Amino acid sequence: MQCKNFNDLRAISFAAAIMSLSYSTIAIGVTLHNGRQPNIAYNLDGLSTANGLLNAFNSLGIIAFACVPTRNDASGKRSYQRNLSSEG
């Protein structure tokens, strides 16, 4: 099954969003049910403020890099646009 445009993916995207919310809800529910575990440290002692800030910026950079679309040709068109237009 081929999709002619991205509007055809709305149902799949909606189902994926529902599944993601379901998984998150299950994970939060299990975590709340189990509560705090004994003999586990939940603090960040030993981590300086500078290291914590750099780790936060590193995480944001990784997320931003994952969201950048790839460009496969000299014209700079995104690959999914070129692939859909060539299908007819």
Secondary structure, 3 states (H helix, E strand, C coil): CCCCCHHHHHHHHHHHHHHHHHHHHHHHHHHHHHCCCCCCCCCCCCCCHHHHHHHHHHHHHHHHHHHCCCECCCCCCEHHHHHHHHCC
